[in-house]
């Protein structure tokens, strides 16, 4: 069996829950792009090595626009992660995607504007990104869906907004008209950076509400509505953890299946490789050492 290591990036709710329940070695890291969001817990789940990271940090202190996505992904790469299963709370843009369901997203619309979206600022590199989530890892997660007692949707377009404010009603309707199925704030540039790092990446999305395109029940005041949304997220988090643990427990089923992500940069570096300064090579390190 090929040697694999699975990075687990926990979003709202799931990050705190997973990190609090995972026994293992805590690793504090520094990278050429700064420190990751939290210490990373290295452990072994049912024979598979894992590295668990809390995207928003301890106490959920890091908002989506301030997450150091580059440091998080670089740290996962440096620890030897070959795959990443990420999670994230989302609003549903479709009636059939109900709160407490899970969605294995297959497409992204990136509306972020203030985040650094690449490792490659000092050379020309263009990664192929038509399918932003690893098809091998997606199918594996879907194959493990019977392990959870909820609906797991195959596919969905995730609209990633800058935030931190939520959408206006007009924006929510626009996202639906674009073909969006989910609205969230964290999958980009995380997924793109994982592709640049040649790590297979898939997302388990956790719908907690219907966003504002669908009016909330009139009998719920804002306090009761928030309580309901948090309750939905807690239940979805439990389901997501069960799905992720089932997928990791059966990882031997795909350990020898190459992901397109694992050679994503083979044709991606367009700069003259003989002209790339040594300082740039040193800075990017494991991201380019295979090719330059």
N, C-alpha and C positions, 0 to 999 in steps of 0.2 A: 504494500500500500504506500502511495506517495505520502511524504510528510506534509501535513497540513496544520495550520493553526488558525482558529476562527476568532476574529475580533468581534466583540459585541458592543455596539454603541447604543446606550440607553438614552431615550429622550424623556420628555415630561412624564413623571410618574415612574416609568420603568427604570430609568437610570438609578434613582435613589433605591428603588426596591431591589434591583439586581445586585447593586454594589453592597447593600446592607445584608444580603443573604448569601453572598459568595465568599467562601473561605478560600484563601490563597495568599500568595505573596504580593504585597503592595509595592509597586515600583513607582518612584518619583522620577520623572524624566525631564530633560531639557533637549531641545532640538534646534537646528539652525533657524527655525521659524518661531522660536519661543517655547513656552511651556504649554502642555496640553491642559484641557479643562479640569482634569483631576488626576490623582494617582491612578495607575492602571493595575487592576488586580489580575494576576496570572494564576490560573488554576487548571484543573483537568476535570472535564465532565465526561464520564462514561468512556474514558479512553481517548478523548480528543482534547488537545491543549486549547485553552481559550484565554483571551485577554479582554477584560471588561472595563469599559470607560463610561463615565457619567458625563454626557455632553454638556450639561448645564452646570456642572460642578456641584460640590456639596452645598446643600441648602437651596439649590436651584437659583444661584446668584448671578449666573451669566445669561443675559438675554440672547435671543437668536442672532441678532446682528453683531454681537460682540464675541461670539464663540470663535476661538482660534482654530478654525477648521484645518488649516495647513499643519499646525503643530499636532493636532489629533491624529491626522492620517499619517504624517511622517513617523510619529511615535509607534503607530500600529505596524508600519512597514519595518521600522527598525527592530521591533520585537519579533519579526518573522511571520506576521499574519499574512496568510495567502487568501483569506476570504474575510469579508465583513458582513455581518447581519446587523442592520441598524433598525431602530424603531423611532416612531415619532407620532405625537398626537396630531390629529387633523380634524377639520370640519368637513362634513360630507356635503357635496354639491348635487347629490342624486338621491331620489326618494328610496331606491332599492338598497342603498348603502346606509344601513341604519347604525346609530350609535351602539357600541359594544361589538359590532362586527369587526373583522380584520380584513385588510386589503393588501395583497402582494402587488404593489404598483408596478407598472411596466413602462410608463412614460412620464416626462417632466416638461413643464413650461416654466422657465426661469424668469421671474420678475424682480429679482434682487438687483440692487444698484450700487451698494456701498461696500461690498465684500470683495476681497482679493480672491479671484476665481482660478488661479493657476499657480503652480510651483515655478513655472518657467518664465520669469520676467527678464532674464538676461540672455536668452537665446530664443530662437524661433522654433516652437514645438506645437504641433497641431494633432491632438488626439481624436480618434474617431469616436463619436458619441451618439450615433443614431439610435442605439438601444442602450439607454443609460443604466439599466440594471442587468446583471449577469443572468443570461437565460438558464444556465445550468443550476445556479443557486435558487433562482425563482421556482423552477420546476421541482427542486428538492423540497422547498418550503411548502409548495402546494401538495406534494405527495405526503407530507406529514400532517396535513390539515385534519384528518380524522382524529388526531390526538387531542383536539380541543372541541369543546361543546359550544361552538358558535359558527356562524357562517363565515367562511374565508373566501373572499372574492379573488378571482383570477384576473388580474389586470385592473388598471385605473390610471388616469392621468393626474399627476400631482402638480398643482399650481403652487410654486414657491414664491411667496411674497416677502417683501423686506420687513414689514412690521415696524415696531412692536404693536402698533394699533391693529385691530381687526379691520376687515373690509367694510366699506359702505354697502348699502343694499344694491346700488347701481353697479359697483365693482363685482359683487357676488353674482349678479345676473350676467355680467359680462364674462366672468370666468366660466359660467355654465354654457354660455353661447360659444365660447372658444372650444368647448369639448372637455373642460376640466371636470374631474370627478371628486377631487380632494383638494382642500386648501390648507397649506401649512407654511412654516417659516424656516425649516432647518435642512431639508434634503440637498439644497444647493448652497455653496459649491461642494458640499461633502462628497456627493456621488461623483462629481467631475474630478475632484482631487484623487479619489480612490482609483479612478480609471488611469489617471496620469501616473499613479504609483503602482500600476499593474496589480491591483488587488481586486478580486471578484467581489462585487458589492450588490446587496439586495436589501429591500426595505419592507418591513412589516409596519403598515400604517394603522393607527388606532383611532377610528372616528369617535369623537366624544359628543358631537352635536351636529346640527344641520346647517351651520353657518347662518347668516342672516337673510338668505334668499327665502327661507321658509319661516314664516313668523312663529314665534314660540307660543305655546298655549296661553291663552289670556288669563287663565286661573293661576298661573305661576308668576309671582313677583320676582324681582331680580335676584333676591337672596335664595329663594327656592329654586330658581332656574340654575344658579351657579352650583347649588348643592347637587342638583340632578346631573349636571355636566361632570362634576368631580366624581360622582358615583359611577357614571358611565365610564369615565377614564380608569377608575380603579378596577372595574370589572374587565375592561378591555386589556388592561395591563396584566392581570392574572392570566387571561387567555394567551396573550402574546408571549409571556414567559414560558408557558407550557409548550407553545408551538416552537419557540426557539430551542428549548431544551430537547424536545423531540428531534428536531433537525440536527442538533449537535450530536445527540446520541446515535443517530443513524448516518453520521457523516462518512463512514467507510463506503457507503453506497455511491458517493460521487468523488471520493478522494483521488481516484485515478482518471477522472474526466477533466480534460483541460478546459479552462474558461477562456473565451476570447480576450478577457481582460489581462490575462497573464502574459500576453505578448503585445499589449496595446501600443507600446512606444517603439516597436521594432521599425516602423516606417514613419514615426511621428516627429523625429528630430530633423528639421529642415536646414538648420545652420550647418555650415561647413565644419565638420567635426574637428578638423585640424586647426581651426581658428578659435575654438572655444577656449577661453582663458583657463588656466589651471585653477585659479581661485573660484571660478564658477563651477568647475567640476567638483572641487572640494566641498563647496557650499551645498550642492545638490546631492553629493554622495551616492547613497544606494539607489537613488532615483534614476541615475544615468550611468552608473559604473558598468552595467552590463553592455552598454552600447558605445561609450566613449572612453 
